[in-house]
Amino acid sequence: MGILIRLVITAVSLWIATILIDGIALTTDSLPGKVGTLLAVAVIFGLVNGILRPIIKSIGCGFYVLTLGLIAIVVNGLLFLLTSWIAGQFDLPFHVDDFWPSAVLGALLVGVVSWLLNALVPDGRDSND
């Protein structure tokens, strides 16, 4: 159940990014199409982050230390662009135009909104039993 909640939270975060950031587009008019696309992109985004982020952090740990973690902003933007490219390969109507500012701001916004929503939604592990 927790995975489904996180999936919906990521989809909502992506939806908010499509509204607030000009270079991120969700190009379908039907509500079921938008919901389905956002859920599919949320799955892709989760898989990209779950598979590639640990590998990138392991290989590039020196860059993380050297830049005091600021390279993570660049990595997040690149992973967001990769998500957009993969969505395009599946003919999903989700597109991120460019790296600066669309992908970087989009990744930051999705991260912050997801963090806030995850903090607000109980996941069952917060009980004091």
A tleap script that builds the chain and sets N, CA, C and O, in Angstrom:
source leaprc.protein.ff14SB
mol = sequence {
  NMET GLY ILE LEU ILE ARG LEU VAL ILE THR
  ALA VAL SER LEU TRP ILE ALA THR ILE LEU
  ILE ASP GLY ILE ALA LEU THR THR ASP SER
  LEU PRO GLY LYS VAL GLY THR LEU LEU ALA
  VAL ALA VAL ILE PHE GLY LEU VAL ASN GLY
  ILE LEU ARG PRO ILE ILE LYS SER ILE GLY
  CYS GLY PHE TYR VAL LEU THR LEU GLY LEU
  ILE ALA ILE VAL VAL ASN GLY LEU LEU PHE
  LEU LEU THR SER TRP ILE ALA GLY GLN PHE
  ASP LEU PRO PHE HIE VAL ASP ASP PHE TRP
  PRO SER ALA VAL LEU GLY ALA LEU LEU VAL
  GLY VAL VAL SER TRP LEU LEU ASN ALA LEU
  VAL PRO ASP GLY ARG ASP SER ASN CASP
}
set mol.1.N position { 0.817 -1.192 0.000 }
set mol.1.CA position { 0.000 0.000 0.000 }
set mol.1.C position { 0.864 1.260 0.000 }
set mol.1.O position { 0.505 2.260 -0.622 }
set mol.2.N position { 1.995 1.214 0.693 }
set mol.2.CA position { 2.891 2.360 0.742 }
set mol.2.C position { 3.439 2.740 -0.622 }
set mol.2.O position { 3.619 3.922 -0.917 }
set mol.3.N position { 3.705 1.735 -1.460 }
set mol.3.CA position { 4.217 2.006 -2.804 }
set mol.3.C position { 3.170 2.738 -3.630 }
set mol.3.O position { 3.503 3.663 -4.370 }
set mol.4.N position { 1.918 2.338 -3.515 }
set mol.4.CA position { 0.847 3.002 -4.259 }
set mol.4.C position { 0.674 4.449 -3.798 }
set mol.4.O position { 0.442 5.341 -4.613 }
set mol.5.N position { 0.790 4.675 -2.492 }
set mol.5.CA position { 0.678 6.037 -1.973 }
set mol.5.C position { 1.822 6.891 -2.510 }
set mol.5.O position { 1.599 8.028 -2.924 }
set mol.6.N position { 3.032 6.364 -2.508 }
set mol.6.CA position { 4.180 7.114 -3.038 }
set mol.6.C position { 4.042 7.357 -4.537 }
set mol.6.O position { 4.452 8.403 -5.041 }
set mol.7.N position { 3.463 6.387 -5.249 }
set mol.7.CA position { 3.237 6.546 -6.685 }
set mol.7.C position { 2.263 7.696 -6.947 }
set mol.7.O position { 2.506 8.531 -7.818 }
set mol.8.N position { 1.184 7.739 -6.207 }
set mol.8.CA position { 0.195 8.814 -6.368 }
set mol.8.C position { 0.805 10.157 -5.972 }
set mol.8.O position { 0.561 11.165 -6.635 }
set mol.9.N position { 1.588 10.182 -4.911 }
set mol.9.CA position { 2.244 11.426 -4.486 }
set mol.9.C position { 3.198 11.923 -5.569 }
set mol.9.O position { 3.247 13.122 -5.841 }
set mol.10.N position { 3.948 11.030 -6.184 }
set mol.10.CA position { 4.852 11.430 -7.266 }
set mol.10.C position { 4.066 11.929 -8.466 }
set mol.10.O position { 4.463 12.904 -9.104 }
set mol.11.N position { 2.960 11.274 -8.779 }
set mol.11.CA position { 2.119 11.711 -9.900 }
set mol.11.C position { 1.549 13.106 -9.637 }
set mol.11.O position { 1.510 13.938 -10.543 }
set mol.12.N position { 1.111 13.364 -8.418 }
set mol.12.CA position { 0.603 14.699 -8.065 }
set mol.12.C position { 1.733 15.727 -8.173 }
set mol.12.O position { 1.515 16.837 -8.658 }
set mol.13.N position { 2.921 15.368 -7.729 }
set mol.13.CA position { 4.071 16.269 -7.825 }
set mol.13.C position { 4.404 16.585 -9.278 }
set mol.13.O position { 4.714 17.728 -9.613 }
set mol.14.N position { 4.341 15.579 -10.134 }
set mol.14.CA position { 4.584 15.798 -11.559 }
set mol.14.C position { 3.519 16.703 -12.160 }
set mol.14.O position { 3.826 17.568 -12.980 }
set mol.15.N position { 2.275 16.507 -11.756 }
set mol.15.CA position { 1.178 17.337 -12.246 }
set mol.15.C position { 1.391 18.795 -11.853 }
set mol.15.O position { 1.196 19.694 -12.671 }
set mol.16.N position { 1.788 19.031 -10.613 }
set mol.16.CA position { 2.055 20.392 -10.158 }
set mol.16.C position { 3.206 21.002 -10.960 }
set mol.16.O position { 3.176 22.189 -11.283 }
set mol.17.N position { 4.212 20.200 -11.278 }
set mol.17.CA position { 5.334 20.699 -12.084 }
set mol.17.C position { 4.873 21.089 -13.484 }
set mol.17.O position { 5.360 22.073 -14.041 }
set mol.18.N position { 3.932 20.324 -14.067 }
set mol.18.CA position { 3.444 20.676 -15.402 }
set mol.18.C position { 2.651 21.979 -15.378 }
set mol.18.O position { 2.590 22.689 -16.382 }
set mol.19.N position { 2.050 22.293 -14.245 }
set mol.19.CA position { 1.281 23.533 -14.125 }
set mol.19.C position { 2.203 24.734 -13.903 }
set mol.19.O position { 2.000 25.788 -14.507 }
set mol.20.N position { 3.207 24.585 -13.046 }
set mol.20.CA position { 4.017 25.725 -12.619 }
set mol.20.C position { 5.225 26.029 -13.498 }
set mol.20.O position { 5.703 27.163 -13.510 }
set mol.21.N position { 5.724 25.046 -14.229 }
set mol.21.CA position { 6.954 25.257 -15.001 }
set mol.21.C position { 6.630 25.176 -16.492 }
set mol.21.O position { 6.082 24.182 -16.970 }
set mol.22.N position { 6.977 26.235 -17.211 }
set mol.22.CA position { 6.611 26.357 -18.625 }
set mol.22.C position { 7.201 25.266 -19.516 }
set mol.22.O position { 6.535 24.833 -20.455 }
set mol.23.N position { 8.391 24.821 -19.264 }
set mol.23.CA position { 9.049 23.862 -20.145 }
set mol.23.C position { 8.656 22.416 -19.929 }
set mol.23.O position { 9.202 21.529 -20.585 }
set mol.24.N position { 7.723 22.153 -19.027 }
set mol.24.CA position { 7.255 20.792 -18.784 }
set mol.24.C position { 5.814 20.708 -19.269 }
set mol.24.O position { 4.952 21.453 -18.804 }
set mol.25.N position { 5.558 19.805 -20.201 }
set mol.25.CA position { 4.250 19.756 -20.842 }
set mol.25.C position { 3.602 18.388 -20.711 }
set mol.25.O position { 4.250 17.349 -20.845 }
set mol.26.N position { 2.323 18.421 -20.449 }
set mol.26.CA position { 1.468 17.234 -20.459 }
set mol.26.C position { 0.450 17.511 -21.547 }
set mol.26.O position { -0.495 18.271 -21.336 }
set mol.27.N position { 0.633 16.897 -22.714 }
set mol.27.CA position { -0.119 17.282 -23.905 }
set mol.27.C position { -1.259 16.324 -24.223 }
set mol.27.O position { -1.309 15.747 -25.309 }
set mol.28.N position { -2.154 16.160 -23.294 }
set mol.28.CA position { -3.380 15.424 -23.550 }
set mol.28.C position { -4.513 16.195 -22.884 }
set mol.28.O position { -4.321 16.826 -21.845 }
set mol.29.N position { -5.682 16.138 -23.486 }
set mol.29.CA position { -6.794 16.940 -22.984 }
set mol.29.C position { -7.738 16.168 -22.079 }
set mol.29.O position { -8.417 16.767 -21.245 }
set mol.30.N position { -7.794 14.864 -22.226 }
set mol.30.CA position { -8.752 14.090 -21.435 }
set mol.30.C position { -8.219 13.857 -20.019 }
set mol.30.O position { -7.022 13.649 -19.821 }
set mol.31.N position { -9.114 13.893 -19.052 }
set mol.31.CA position { -8.720 13.667 -17.659 }
set mol.31.C position { -8.170 12.260 -17.442 }
set mol.31.O position { -7.143 12.112 -16.780 }
set mol.32.N position { -8.825 11.203 -17.983 }
set mol.32.CA position { -8.223 9.864 -17.819 }
set mol.32.C position { -6.850 9.752 -18.477 }
set mol.32.O position { -5.978 9.043 -17.974 }
set mol.33.N position { -6.652 10.446 -19.594 }
set mol.33.CA position { -5.347 10.440 -20.256 }
set mol.33.C position { -4.289 11.106 -19.410 }
set mol.33.O position { -3.159 10.626 -19.322 }
set mol.34.N position { -4.657 12.225 -18.781 }
set mol.34.CA position { -3.710 12.926 -17.914 }
set mol.34.C position { -3.347 12.075 -16.707 }
set mol.34.O position { -2.172 11.952 -16.358 }
set mol.35.N position { -4.359 11.486 -16.067 }
set mol.35.CA position { -4.104 10.666 -14.874 }
set mol.35.C position { -3.244 9.461 -15.231 }
set mol.35.O position { -2.278 9.152 -14.533 }
set mol.36.N position { -3.591 8.788 -16.308 }
set mol.36.CA position { -2.816 7.616 -16.739 }
set mol.36.C position { -1.387 7.966 -17.098 }
set mol.36.O position { -0.450 7.249 -16.748 }
set mol.37.N position { -1.228 9.085 -17.807 }
set mol.37.CA position { 0.116 9.522 -18.185 }
set mol.37.C position { 0.939 9.868 -16.955 }
set mol.37.O position { 2.097 9.464 -16.849 }
set mol.38.N position { 0.350 10.615 -16.024 }
set mol.38.CA position { 1.077 10.996 -14.818 }
set mol.38.C position { 1.459 9.782 -13.982 }
set mol.38.O position { 2.556 9.738 -13.426 }
set mol.39.N position { 0.571 8.798 -13.887 }
set mol.39.CA position { 0.899 7.579 -13.139 }
set mol.39.C position { 2.014 6.798 -13.829 }
set mol.39.O position { 2.919 6.279 -13.176 }
set mol.40.N position { 1.937 6.719 -15.171 }
set mol.40.CA position { 2.983 6.002 -15.916 }
set mol.40.C position { 4.328 6.711 -15.791 }
set mol.40.O position { 5.356 6.059 -15.605 }
set mol.41.N position { 4.330 8.031 -15.891 }
set mol.41.CA position { 5.577 8.791 -15.757 }
set mol.41.C position { 6.105 8.687 -14.331 }
set mol.41.O position { 7.318 8.658 -14.123 }
set mol.42.N position { 5.215 8.631 -13.350 }
set mol.42.CA position { 5.642 8.457 -11.956 }
set mol.42.C position { 6.340 7.109 -11.779 }
set mol.42.O position { 7.327 7.011 -11.050 }
set mol.43.N position { 5.833 6.077 -12.441 }
set mol.43.CA position { 6.485 4.759 -12.384 }
set mol.43.C position { 7.867 4.833 -13.025 }
set mol.43.O position { 8.845 4.332 -12.469 }
set mol.44.N position { 7.941 5.461 -14.201 }
set mol.44.CA position { 9.224 5.600 -14.894 }
set mol.44.C position { 10.203 6.393 -14.030 }
set mol.44.O position { 11.362 6.005 -13.883 }
set mol.45.N position { 9.731 7.510 -13.457 }
set mol.45.CA position { 10.576 8.354 -12.618 }
set mol.45.C position { 11.082 7.580 -11.402 }
set mol.45.O position { 12.246 7.707 -11.022 }
set mol.46.N position { 10.217 6.788 -10.799 }
set mol.46.CA position { 10.617 5.971 -9.650 }
set mol.46.C position { 11.646 4.928 -10.021 }
set mol.46.O position { 12.609 4.710 -9.285 }
set mol.47.N position { 11.450 4.273 -11.171 }
set mol.47.CA position { 12.415 3.265 -11.615 }
set mol.47.C position { 13.757 3.890 -11.973 }
set mol.47.O position { 14.808 3.358 -11.616 }
set mol.48.N position { 13.723 5.017 -12.677 }
set mol.48.CA position { 14.970 5.699 -13.046 }
set mol.48.C position { 15.736 6.095 -11.785 }
set mol.48.O position { 16.941 5.862 -11.680 }
set mol.49.N position { 15.025 6.695 -10.831 }
set mol.49.CA position { 15.687 7.107 -9.594 }
set mol.49.C position { 16.135 5.915 -8.760 }
set mol.49.O position { 17.213 5.943 -8.165 }
set mol.50.N position { 15.327 4.880 -8.713 }
set mol.50.CA position { 15.662 3.715 -7.905 }
set mol.50.C position { 16.831 2.913 -8.449 }
set mol.50.O position { 17.593 2.323 -7.683 }
set mol.51.N position { 16.975 2.888 -9.762 }
set mol.51.CA position { 18.038 2.091 -10.380 }
set mol.51.C position { 19.307 2.916 -10.588 }
set mol.51.O position { 20.398 2.483 -10.217 }
set mol.52.N position { 19.168 4.098 -11.178 }
set mol.52.CA position { 20.355 4.860 -11.566 }
set mol.52.C position { 20.968 5.707 -10.457 }
set mol.52.O position { 22.189 5.847 -10.399 }
set mol.53.N position { 20.145 6.275 -9.578 }
set mol.53.CA position { 20.682 7.177 -8.554 }
set mol.53.C position { 21.742 6.509 -7.673 }
set mol.53.O position { 22.791 7.113 -7.448 }
set mol.54.N position { 21.517 5.280 -7.158 }
set mol.54.CA position { 22.581 4.656 -6.341 }
set mol.54.C position { 23.863 4.399 -7.130 }
set mol.54.O position { 24.963 4.522 -6.592 }
set mol.55.N position { 23.721 4.047 -8.387 }
set mol.55.CA position { 24.900 3.800 -9.223 }
set mol.55.C position { 25.671 5.100 -9.432 }
set mol.55.O position { 26.897 5.132 -9.320 }
set mol.56.N position { 24.933 6.176 -9.738 }
set mol.56.CA position { 25.572 7.468 -9.972 }
set mol.56.C position { 26.246 7.969 -8.698 }
set mol.56.O position { 27.357 8.496 -8.748 }
set mol.57.N position { 25.579 7.807 -7.560 }
set mol.57.CA position { 26.181 8.254 -6.301 }
set mol.57.C position { 27.434 7.461 -5.967 }
set mol.57.O position { 28.401 8.023 -5.452 }
set mol.58.N position { 27.432 6.167 -6.253 }
set mol.58.CA position { 28.610 5.347 -5.974 }
set mol.58.C position { 29.778 5.715 -6.868 }
set mol.58.O position { 30.911 5.851 -6.408 }
set mol.59.N position { 29.489 5.873 -8.148 }
set mol.59.CA position { 30.559 6.186 -9.095 }
set mol.59.C position { 31.058 7.617 -8.916 }
set mol.59.O position { 32.258 7.883 -8.995 }
set mol.60.N position { 30.119 8.538 -8.675 }
set mol.60.CA position { 30.500 9.940 -8.608 }
set mol.60.C position { 30.595 10.509 -7.215 }
set mol.60.O position { 30.423 11.712 -7.021 }
set mol.61.N position { 30.869 9.652 -6.230 }
set mol.61.CA position { 30.902 10.138 -4.845 }
set mol.61.C position { 31.938 11.243 -4.651 }
set mol.61.O position { 31.745 12.124 -3.814 }
set mol.62.N position { 33.019 11.212 -5.402 }
set mol.62.CA position { 34.021 12.269 -5.311 }
set mol.62.C position { 33.458 13.621 -5.723 }
set mol.62.O position { 33.768 14.638 -5.102 }
set mol.63.N position { 32.624 13.642 -6.776 }
set mol.63.CA position { 31.997 14.890 -7.204 }
set mol.63.C position { 31.031 15.417 -6.152 }
set mol.63.O position { 30.932 16.624 -5.932 }
set mol.64.N position { 30.318 14.494 -5.502 }
set mol.64.CA position { 29.401 14.911 -4.437 }
set mol.64.C position { 30.167 15.567 -3.295 }
set mol.64.O position { 29.729 16.585 -2.758 }
set mol.65.N position { 31.291 14.999 -2.925 }
set mol.65.CA position { 32.104 15.565 -1.846 }
set mol.65.C position { 32.741 16.877 -2.298 }
set mol.65.O position { 32.735 17.859 -1.556 }
set mol.66.N position { 33.289 16.896 -3.506 }
set mol.66.CA position { 33.974 18.066 -4.030 }
set mol.66.C position { 33.040 19.268 -4.150 }
set mol.66.O position { 33.449 20.400 -3.888 }
set mol.67.N position { 31.783 19.028 -4.547 }
set mol.67.CA position { 30.833 20.130 -4.742 }
set mol.67.C position { 29.906 20.315 -3.549 }
set mol.67.O position { 28.928 21.058 -3.629 }
set mol.68.N position { 30.211 19.643 -2.445 }
set mol.68.CA position { 29.384 19.712 -1.234 }
set mol.68.C position { 27.926 19.327 -1.517 }
set mol.68.O position { 26.999 19.875 -0.921 }
set mol.69.N position { 27.749 18.390 -2.423 }
set mol.69.CA position { 26.422 17.866 -2.730 }
set mol.69.C position { 25.655 18.624 -3.786 }
set mol.69.O position { 24.563 18.203 -4.168 }
set mol.70.N position { 26.193 19.731 -4.271 }
set mol.70.CA position { 25.472 20.518 -5.271 }
set mol.70.C position { 25.344 19.812 -6.614 }
set mol.70.O position { 24.454 20.133 -7.402 }
set mol.71.N position { 26.219 18.860 -6.878 }
set mol.71.CA position { 26.121 18.082 -8.113 }
set mol.71.C position { 24.809 17.298 -8.146 }
set mol.71.O position { 24.350 16.910 -9.221 }
set mol.72.N position { 24.209 17.065 -6.997 }
set mol.72.CA position { 22.928 16.344 -6.938 }
set mol.72.C position { 21.840 17.085 -7.708 }
set mol.72.O position { 20.945 16.455 -8.271 }
set mol.73.N position { 21.905 18.412 -7.740 }
set mol.73.CA position { 20.926 19.196 -8.498 }
set mol.73.C position { 21.052 18.897 -9.984 }
set mol.73.O position { 20.050 18.736 -10.680 }
set mol.74.N position { 22.286 18.823 -10.464 }
set mol.74.CA position { 22.532 18.498 -11.868 }
set mol.74.C position { 22.085 17.063 -12.159 }
set mol.74.O position { 21.435 16.811 -13.174 }
set mol.75.N position { 22.425 16.135 -11.284 }
set mol.75.CA position { 22.039 14.733 -11.470 }
set mol.75.C position { 20.524 14.601 -11.492 }
set mol.75.O position { 19.983 13.889 -12.337 }
set mol.76.N position { 19.825 15.278 -10.575 }
set mol.76.CA position { 18.365 15.212 -10.557 }
set mol.76.C position { 17.767 15.747 -11.854 }
set mol.76.O position { 16.819 15.169 -12.386 }
set mol.77.N position { 18.316 16.845 -12.361 }
set mol.77.CA position { 17.842 17.386 -13.634 }
set mol.77.C position { 18.062 16.417 -14.783 }
set mol.77.O position { 17.186 16.248 -15.632 }
set mol.78.N position { 19.222 15.782 -14.815 }
set mol.78.CA position { 19.504 14.809 -15.873 }
set mol.78.C position { 18.586 13.587 -15.783 }
set mol.78.O position { 18.128 13.073 -16.803 }
set mol.79.N position { 18.323 13.128 -14.561 }
set mol.79.CA position { 17.413 11.997 -14.395 }
set mol.79.C position { 15.988 12.377 -14.790 }
set mol.79.O position { 15.247 11.540 -15.305 }
set mol.80.N position { 15.601 13.621 -14.555 }
set mol.80.CA position { 14.283 14.105 -14.960 }
set mol.80.C position { 14.191 14.164 -16.487 }
set mol.80.O position { 13.164 13.800 -17.060 }
set mol.81.N position { 15.260 14.621 -17.145 }
set mol.81.CA position { 15.306 14.612 -18.613 }
set mol.81.C position { 15.254 13.195 -19.160 }
set mol.81.O position { 14.577 12.938 -20.156 }
set mol.82.N position { 15.961 12.277 -18.520 }
set mol.82.CA position { 15.930 10.878 -18.930 }
set mol.82.C position { 14.522 10.310 -18.803 }
set mol.82.O position { 14.075 9.552 -19.663 }
set mol.83.N position { 13.827 10.675 -17.733 }
set mol.83.CA position { 12.444 10.236 -17.557 }
set mol.83.C position { 11.576 10.744 -18.704 }
set mol.83.O position { 10.746 10.003 -19.230 }
set mol.84.N position { 11.764 11.998 -19.090 }
set mol.84.CA position { 11.016 12.562 -20.206 }
set mol.84.C position { 11.316 11.819 -21.508 }
set mol.84.O position { 10.411 11.550 -22.299 }
set mol.85.N position { 12.580 11.492 -21.725 }
set mol.85.CA position { 12.958 10.775 -22.941 }
set mol.85.C position { 12.342 9.380 -22.970 }
set mol.85.O position { 11.828 8.950 -24.003 }
set mol.86.N position { 12.390 8.675 -21.849 }
set mol.86.CA position { 11.798 7.330 -21.783 }
set mol.86.C position { 10.287 7.412 -22.001 }
set mol.86.O position { 9.714 6.575 -22.698 }
set mol.87.N position { 9.642 8.419 -21.405 }
set mol.87.CA position { 8.199 8.605 -21.610 }
set mol.87.C position { 7.904 8.816 -23.095 }
set mol.87.O position { 6.907 8.309 -23.610 }
set mol.88.N position { 8.759 9.555 -23.775 }
set mol.88.CA position { 8.598 9.758 -25.215 }
set mol.88.C position { 8.755 8.475 -25.999 }
set mol.88.O position { 8.084 8.293 -27.015 }
set mol.89.N position { 9.621 7.581 -25.558 }
set mol.89.CA position { 9.798 6.293 -26.233 }
set mol.89.C position { 8.549 5.421 -26.122 }
set mol.89.O position { 8.302 4.567 -26.974 }
set mol.90.N position { 7.760 5.643 -25.063 }
set mol.90.CA position { 6.502 4.921 -24.876 }
set mol.90.C position { 5.310 5.727 -25.389 }
set mol.90.O position { 4.164 5.384 -25.097 }
set mol.91.N position { 5.564 6.787 -26.147 }
set mol.91.CA position { 4.538 7.672 -26.706 }
set mol.91.C position { 3.618 8.263 -25.651 }
set mol.91.O position { 2.429 8.468 -25.897 }
set mol.92.N position { 4.164 8.533 -24.492 }
set mol.92.CA position { 3.395 9.210 -23.446 }
set mol.92.C position { 3.473 10.713 -23.692 }
set mol.92.O position { 4.543 11.224 -24.021 }
set mol.93.N position { 2.369 11.425 -23.541 }
set mol.93.CA position { 2.362 12.866 -23.828 }
set mol.93.C position { 2.927 13.710 -22.684 }
set mol.93.O position { 2.263 14.624 -22.195 }
set mol.94.N position { 4.137 13.402 -22.265 }
set mol.94.CA position { 4.846 14.136 -21.224 }
set mol.94.C position { 6.201 14.519 -21.782 }
set mol.94.O position { 6.933 13.669 -22.289 }
set mol.95.N position { 6.539 15.807 -21.690 }
set mol.95.CA position { 7.810 16.239 -22.272 }
set mol.95.C position { 8.431 17.369 -21.444 }
set mol.95.O position { 7.744 18.288 -20.996 }
set mol.96.N position { 9.742 17.271 -21.256 }
set mol.96.CA position { 10.535 18.326 -20.622 }
set mol.96.C position { 11.398 18.931 -21.722 }
set mol.96.O position { 12.152 18.225 -22.390 }
set mol.97.N position { 11.280 20.257 -21.906 }
set mol.97.CA position { 11.928 20.919 -23.042 }
set mol.97.C position { 13.446 20.913 -22.989 }
set mol.97.O position { 14.096 20.460 -23.931 }
set mol.98.N position { 14.020 21.411 -21.899 }
set mol.98.CA position { 15.465 21.557 -21.865 }
set mol.98.C position { 15.988 21.394 -20.442 }
set mol.98.O position { 15.224 21.269 -19.484 }
set mol.99.N position { 17.311 21.400 -20.337 }
set mol.99.CA position { 17.929 21.149 -19.032 }
set mol.99.C position { 17.762 22.332 -18.097 }
set mol.99.O position { 17.243 22.192 -16.990 }
set mol.100.N position { 18.217 23.525 -18.558 }
set mol.100.CA position { 18.069 24.749 -17.757 }
set mol.100.C position { 16.901 25.508 -18.302 }
set mol.100.O position { 16.916 25.725 -19.514 }
set mol.101.N position { 15.938 25.926 -17.627 }
set mol.101.CA position { 15.627 25.659 -16.237 }
set mol.101.C position { 14.631 24.531 -16.051 }
set mol.101.O position { 14.390 24.100 -14.924 }
set mol.102.N position { 14.044 24.044 -17.144 }
set mol.102.CA position { 12.912 23.121 -17.032 }
set mol.102.C position { 13.227 21.857 -16.241 }
set mol.102.O position { 12.528 21.546 -15.276 }
set mol.103.N position { 14.265 21.126 -16.633 }
set mol.103.CA position { 14.557 19.850 -15.973 }
set mol.103.C position { 15.031 20.059 -14.539 }
set mol.103.O position { 14.604 19.345 -13.632 }
set mol.104.N position { 15.902 21.024 -14.334 }
set mol.104.CA position { 16.434 21.258 -12.986 }
set mol.104.C position { 15.327 21.753 -12.052 }
set mol.104.O position { 15.151 21.220 -10.956 }
set mol.105.N position { 14.586 22.767 -12.485 }
set mol.105.CA position { 13.498 23.276 -11.648 }
set mol.105.C position { 12.405 22.233 -11.453 }
set mol.105.O position { 11.836 22.111 -10.369 }
set mol.106.N position { 12.118 21.483 -12.512 }
set mol.106.CA position { 11.104 20.424 -12.402 }
set mol.106.C position { 11.505 19.358 -11.401 }
set mol.106.O position { 10.692 18.930 -10.582 }
set mol.107.N position { 12.749 18.933 -11.465 }
set mol.107.CA position { 13.222 17.921 -10.524 }
set mol.107.C position { 13.206 18.444 -9.095 }
set mol.107.O position { 12.829 17.727 -8.168 }
set mol.108.N position { 13.622 19.707 -8.919 }
set mol.108.CA position { 13.582 20.305 -7.581 }
set mol.108.C position { 12.150 20.414 -7.062 }
set mol.108.O position { 11.876 20.091 -5.906 }
set mol.109.N position { 11.247 20.868 -7.919 }
set mol.109.CA position { 9.851 21.023 -7.508 }
set mol.109.C position { 9.213 19.675 -7.181 }
set mol.109.O position { 8.517 19.542 -6.174 }
set mol.110.N position { 9.447 18.687 -8.026 }
set mol.110.CA position { 8.895 17.352 -7.763 }
set mol.110.C position { 9.458 16.801 -6.465 }
set mol.110.O position { 8.728 16.196 -5.681 }
set mol.111.N position { 10.737 17.001 -6.230 }
set mol.111.CA position { 11.344 16.528 -4.992 }
set mol.111.C position { 10.772 17.193 -3.754 }
set mol.111.O position { 10.462 16.522 -2.769 }
set mol.112.N position { 10.630 18.515 -3.802 }
set mol.112.CA position { 10.113 19.249 -2.637 }
set mol.112.C position { 8.643 18.912 -2.390 }
set mol.112.O position { 8.251 18.654 -1.252 }
set mol.113.N position { 7.831 18.912 -3.441 }
set mol.113.CA position { 6.404 18.610 -3.270 }
set mol.113.C position { 6.221 17.171 -2.793 }
set mol.113.O position { 5.390 16.911 -1.924 }
set mol.114.N position { 6.981 16.243 -3.348 }
set mol.114.CA position { 6.886 14.843 -2.899 }
set mol.114.C position { 7.276 14.718 -1.431 }
set mol.114.O position { 6.627 14.001 -0.670 }
set mol.115.N position { 8.331 15.413 -1.038 }
set mol.115.CA position { 8.762 15.375 0.351 }
set mol.115.C position { 7.674 15.928 1.272 }
set mol.115.O position { 7.370 15.331 2.305 }
set mol.116.N position { 7.087 17.071 0.895 }
set mol.116.CA position { 6.024 17.660 1.711 }
set mol.116.C position { 4.809 16.745 1.814 }
set mol.116.O position { 4.270 16.541 2.902 }
set mol.117.N position { 4.379 16.193 0.680 }
set mol.117.CA position { 3.209 15.313 0.698 }
set mol.117.C position { 3.484 14.023 1.468 }
set mol.117.O position { 2.611 13.525 2.180 }
set mol.118.N position { 4.687 13.484 1.328 }
set mol.118.CA position { 5.040 12.285 2.097 }
set mol.118.C position { 5.061 12.578 3.592 }
set mol.118.O position { 4.739 11.706 4.399 }
set mol.119.N position { 5.437 13.796 3.966 }
set mol.119.CA position { 5.443 14.166 5.381 }
set mol.119.C position { 4.020 14.308 5.917 }
set mol.119.O position { 3.772 14.046 7.094 }
set mol.120.N position { 3.089 14.720 5.065 }
set mol.120.CA position { 1.708 14.925 5.490 }
set mol.120.C position { 0.875 13.646 5.510 }
set mol.120.O position { -0.068 13.528 6.293 }
set mol.121.N position { 1.219 12.697 4.653 }
set mol.121.CA position { 0.437 11.461 4.533 }
set mol.121.C position { 1.038 10.398 5.425 }
set mol.121.O position { 2.207 10.045 5.268 }
set mol.122.N position { 0.254 9.880 6.365 }
set mol.122.CA position { 0.786 8.808 7.229 }
set mol.122.C position { 0.987 7.531 6.409 }
set mol.122.O position { 0.182 7.204 5.537 }
set mol.123.N position { 2.062 6.826 6.704 }
set mol.123.CA position { 2.344 5.598 5.976 }
set mol.123.C position { 2.270 4.347 6.834 }
set mol.123.O position { 2.663 3.268 6.390 }
set mol.124.N position { 1.774 4.476 8.048 }
set mol.124.CA position { 1.629 3.319 8.920 }
set mol.124.C position { 2.832 3.058 9.806 }
set mol.124.O position { 2.719 2.348 10.805 }
set mol.125.N position { 3.972 3.613 9.462 }
set mol.125.CA position { 5.190 3.406 10.253 }
set mol.125.C position { 5.323 4.461 11.348 }
set mol.125.O position { 6.215 4.374 12.192 }
set mol.126.N position { 4.449 5.444 11.336 }
set mol.126.CA position { 4.548 6.543 12.289 }
set mol.126.C position { 3.817 6.304 13.602 }
set mol.126.O position { 3.827 7.167 14.480 }
set mol.127.N position { 3.187 5.155 13.747 }
set mol.127.CA position { 2.406 4.911 14.965 }
set mol.127.C position { 3.339 4.696 16.167 }
set mol.127.O position { 4.447 4.178 16.030 }
set mol.128.N position { 2.865 5.102 17.328 }
set mol.128.CA position { 3.668 5.002 18.555 }
set mol.128.C position { 3.227 3.812 19.391 }
set mol.128.O position { 3.124 3.925 20.612 }
set mol.129.N position { 2.972 2.709 18.779 }
set mol.129.CA position { 2.528 1.504 19.510 }
set mol.129.C position { 3.658 0.814 20.204 }
set mol.129.O position { 3.449 -0.208 20.857 }
savepdb mol mol.pdb
quit
